Amino acid sequence: MADKKTVKEAKTVSKLPLDEQLKAKREELLIAQQGLGSTLQNPHRIKAIKKEIARILTQINATEGDK
């Protein structure tokens, strides 16, 4: 059930400016890392979120480099 929610959030996040996308993904990563206690809920999802953050940062750096 949580995966469907994150997919919907990802679609709406992609319409936001890059800075706001980055902020949303970092919050999502924080929530995913907290999990329940000391166990990770879904380590594959955490890895995917980190990759998405890296892609957003790459886009931000590319646009700043063009200026």
Number of C-alpha atoms within 10 A of each C-alpha: 5 6 9 9 9 12 11 10 14 14 10 11 17 11 10 12 10 15 11 13 20 20 13 17 19 16 12 16 18 13 11 17 18 12 12 9 8 8 10 13 14 11 12 10 14 18 12 12 18 16 12 16 19 13 13 17 16 12 13 15 11 11 10 9 8 6 5
